[in-house]
Amino acid sequence: MAEVWIKRDDIQGVALAGNKLRKFDLVLGAALADGADTLITTGAAQSNSARTGAAAAAACGMDSVLVLRGDEPDVPTGNLFLDRLLGAEIRFVGDVGWRDMNRIVDEVAEELREQGRRPITAPVGCSNPLGALGFARAFLELDAQLDALGLEPSCIVHTSTSGGSHAGLLVGRAMSPRNTPVVAIDAGQLFGRDPRPKMLDLARSAAELIEVELELSVDDLDIRLDYIGDGYGITTSGSREAIELLARSEAIVTDPVYSGKGAAGLIDLLRRGAGDGGIDGGINGPVVFWHTGGYHALFDPANGVSVLES
Ligand SMILES: Cc1ncc(COP(=O)(O)O)c(C=O)c1O
């Protein structure tokens, strides 16, 4: 039996929640200071990041353009429904790769500039160095909460894809007296078989922005690729089990694309750690599970049905 503490980024009060709000908070703050009037960002059709960008832009009085992968469905559901409700302009670009999507974002920015607008862009997952710093700040927030609770977790476990959350947590940890291991459960394999170099680069660039020393090598990064199953967005038996367990025991909602896979990783690592454990294999409690949100995608039938299939 392990003690699990959950950091509830899934229920933040603004912009319908999720980890991306921490990133857009800084990115849009800087954009407003620069006089920007439109956010252009990108992601999958059910992107939580794009939806959060649209929500945060609306709350700041800015317009938003979302460059979304795939084709326009007949009925917008889940995040896509919210994108529309939030007033975002949506451009579907078909089945293109992540790098091409960031390139298309730049092209849209050029187009808007020619029309006299002042756009700013945010890449997939809002994982640029400034966005990642939102998670450095988040680590320090957790730090204070752990002090108040008198709690020393054996590690922090969170879901990861574009790496901004992980990179930021590493920067925040370097600013804190706590050296808690941070374990990323990769749900997207955006950077191939070894995402560590890209994530370390991002962490270094973020740390440079605020002049923090980051003494890390790739081997210090702990990114688990074992929980993706058949791919990004595809439900696994582990994620289904985790989603049901959290819903039925704690009434906490996770989703099959992101937080359900993170929770599946957490459960497996705790099972493997029950014994003598150790971070290289399993883990022991107490542990902090960083709930990064994402339940909105459950209201897309493709995702929701895959969870209830069993
Ligand atoms: C709900 C949720 N959790 C986790 C992640 C992964 O965060 P990051 O892209 O910072 O690695 C995402 C990214 O879209 C997300 O939407």
The ligand as an ORCA input file, in Angstrom:
! r2SCAN-3c Opt
* xyz 0 1
  C      -3.475     16.555    -20.282
  C      -2.062     16.594    -20.684
  N      -1.143     16.012    -19.889
  C       0.164     16.009    -20.207
  C       0.618     16.601    -21.355
  C       2.081     16.573    -21.657
  O       2.705     17.760    -21.281
  P       3.986     18.242    -22.084
  O       3.538     18.526    -23.475
  O       4.424     19.464    -21.362
  O       4.974     17.171    -22.058
  C      -0.296     17.222    -22.224
  C       0.160     17.814    -23.495
  O      -0.600     18.127    -24.364
  C      -1.665     17.225    -21.868
  O      -2.592     17.805    -22.644
*
